[in-house]
Amino acid sequence: MSASPHRIGLVLGSGSARGWAHFGVIRALAAAGIRPDLVAGTSIGALVGAAYALGMLDPFEEWVRSLTGRDVVRFLDVDPRSGGLIKGERLMAALRADASRRPIEELALPFAAVATDLRTGEEIWLRNGPAIDAVRASIALPGLFPPVERDGRLLVDGGLVNPVPVSLARAMGAQAVIAVDLSSDMVGSFLRRHAPRPVPSPMEVFVSSMQVMQVRIARNRIAADPPNVLVAPRVSQLGLLDFHRAAEAIDEGRHAVERVAAQLQELVASQGFEPRTNGL
């Protein structure tokens, strides 16, 4: 089958454990005959996007689905001296079994990740070097994972500046963008899940405030640079570290694509894309 005359960019947004929904999105798009030509991700979206670009989506999803609550606890190698509550070495060791150190610039499927310069607040696009290193910087959620030093910069989670990096995908050459926003139903979700007292606890206030900030940033960025199709999984029931609840997140990713099936069909028809079904 001939190559598509246009380039489809897939954008995978930030959202911690809710990001396992990205697997379902990718699977549902493939079932519809839509295979992106490039992928850009932030935070957990960078992690899943890297596995996709490396051609390792299947084994990585299998590992993700096997996680239990006990497994997640074992990954929490607490070390406040590292600059985060979780040092992250155990998690990275597990990921290295599924993701190689191949340079991003040599991948068959173009890939890039977003990080934030902690000193300047700049948005940093990671488009070269080992994929796993870019992922590590992009997922470095402040206070949870330690910052990553790279090229004289101290990098943290890209979701602080660009939770749904449509702009990066367009800079990579995407002529049409399908973006996944994991924050569409997040405002107030922490308080709803924890059935708070009339006066919320300091932690409840902090987490909910962070959610409001993330949602506002995502909405502003999307409004300024809207994707052609926005996929919005409803995953607010999942907590920050509910990585062991992959099945329900993945299922909701599939459902989210089904809800925008008509828009995807219109995109394919209007832009002249050729549906491709030869694998992921």
N, C-alpha and C positions, 0 to 999 in steps of 0.2 A: 504494500500500500504506500502511496506517495506521502511525503511529509506534508503536514499542515501548512498552508500558505501564511498562516498567522501564528504568533507565539502566545500560548496560554500560560499565565503565571499563576501559581497557587501560593497563597499567603496563609501561613499558619500562625495564629495569635498566641499570646501568653495566657497563662491561667493555671499554673501548677498542675495538680493531679487531674484537673478537668481537661487537661490537654490530651489525655488518652482518647478523647472524642475524635482527634485528628485521624486516628487509624480508621474509624468508621467512615469519616468523610472521604478519605482517599479510596477506600474500598468501594463506596457507593458511586463515586465519580468514575472509577474504572468500569463498574458494571454498566454505567450509562455510556461507555465508550469514550470517556473524556480522560485523556492522559496529559497532564501538564508538561510543558516544555522546560519549565524552570520552577524552582521553589525557593521562597524566602520565609524565614521564620524568626520569631522572637521567643526567648525563654523555652518553655516546654515545646513550643512550635518549632524552635530550632532543633531540638533534640529529635523529634519525630521526623522533621524535614531532612535532617542529616541521614537518618536511617534509610529514608526513602531514596535520597540521592545516591547513597552508597550501595543500593540494591540489596539492603539487608532488612527490609520491612518485615518479611515473614518471620525470621527468627527473633527479631526484636519484639514483635507483637506477641509471639508465643511466650517469650520471657515475661513480658508485661502481664499477660493474662494469668501467669502462674504465681504472681506475687500474692502473699498473704500479709495480714496485719503484722505477724511476727517478723516477716522478711523486712517490712518497712522499718520496724523498730531497730533491726540489726544494722540498717544503713545509717542510723542516726549516731554517728561517731562524734559525740559532742566534744568540742574543743574551742572554748571562747577565745583562746589566744590566737586562733587562726583568722580572726576577723569576722567570724560567723558562728552561730550556735552549732552548726554541723560542719565538720571539716570536709566531708564529701569524698574522702578517699575510697571508702567501701563502695559507694555508689558508682564512682568513676571506674573502679576495678570491674564491676559487673558490666558496665556499659562497654568497656574495652573488649569484652568477649564478643560483642555484637557490632562494634564500629571500629574500623581500622584507622590508622593515621595517614591515610591517603590524602594528599593535598586537595583542597577544595577546587583549585583551578584545573585539576586533572580528572574531575568527575564527569561521567557521561551526561548526567543530568545537572545543569547549572544550579548551584546552591549558594545562599548567603544567609548570614545571621546578623541580628542587631544586638549591640551592647551599649552601655552607657558609661561615659568617662566620669568616674566618681569625682574627680577634682574640678572639672570644667562644666559638667552637665551636658556635654556634647553627645549627640547620637553618632555612634560608630558603626560603620558597615564592615563586617568581616567577610571578605571575599577571597582570601588566600590563606595558605598555611593548612596544617592538619585540621580536618573537620572536627575531630573530638575536642581540640583546643578552642575552636570557635564556639562550640556548644557549651563548653565549661564556662566561658565568659558570659555567654548570653543567658544562662540559667542562674547566675550568681545573685540570687535574691538577697538584697541587703538585710543583714541581721540573721539570716538563715544560713546561706552559703558564703564562704570567704570571697573577697574580690580576687580578680585574676590580673596579674601584671603582664602586659603585652606592649611591646614597642614603646616603652617609657610611660605607658598609661596604666591607670588602675581601673579595671573594667568591672561593672556589675550588670545586673539584669537589664536587658533591653526594653522590658515592658514599662520601665519608668518613663521613657521618652516616646516610644512608638510600639504600643501593644499589638497593633495590626499593621505591619509594615508594607502597605500598598505602594508607597513611594519607592521603596527599595526594589520591589518587583518590576515597577515601570522603568527604573533606572537600569535594570538588568536586561531590558528589551521586551518586556511583556506588552503586547498590544491589547490584550484583554486579561482581566484579573478576576479570579475567584478567591475571595477572602473568607477566612473563618474567624469569627469574633466569639470568644468564649465568655464575654462579660455582659451580654445583652440582658440577662435576668439576675445580675449579681447584687444590685443595690438592696441592702437590707436583708440579704439572704442569711448572713451569719446570725443576726438577731432572731430571724424566724426559726432557724435550725435549733438554736439553743434556748428557745422559750424563756427569754430573760425576765428578770424581776422588773417591777415598774421602773427602777433606776438601773440601767445596764452597768455591768462591771467595767473597770478600766480596760480590760482585754477586749470585751465586746465592743466598746466604743472605738478602740484602736483599730481592730480588724475591719469593722464596718466603715470607718473613716477611710481606710486604705482602699476599700472596695469602691467607695464613692469617687475617690480620686482617679483610680484606674479606669472606671467606666467613663468619667468625664473626658479623660485624655483620649481614650479610644474613640469616643463619639466625635470629639473635635477633629481628630486626625482623619477619621473616615469621612466626615462632612467636607473637609478640605480637599480630600483626594479619594473620592468614592470608587469602590471596585465595581466591576460590571455586574457581579453577582455576590451577594453577601450571605454566607451560611452562618446561622446562629444557633448552635446547639444549646439546649436548655439543661444546663448542668449545675445550677446553683445549689443543688442538694449535696454536692460533693465538697468536702472540706479541703483545706490547703494540702494536707498530707495523706489524703485518701487514695494513695496510689494502688492500693489493693482492690479497689472497686473498678477495675478496668472494664469489665464486661458491660456494666450499665453505661459507662461513658462512651464506649465504642458503639453500642447499640444506638445511643442518642445521636452520635455523629451521623450514622446512616439515616436516621429519621430526619435530621436537619436537612440533609441533601434532598430527601424525598419532598420536603416541604417547598423547595425552590426548584423542583423538576421542570416546571413550565418556563421559568426564567433561564434555566440552563439550555433547554431546547431552543428557546428564542435566540440565545447567544450563539449557539452553534449555527443556527439557520441564518442569522443576520450577518455574522462575521465570516461565513464561508469556511468554518473549521470542518475538518474531516474527522468524524469519530473514529477512535482507534481502540481496538479490543484485544490487541496482542500483548496481554499481560499488564502488570503494573508499571 
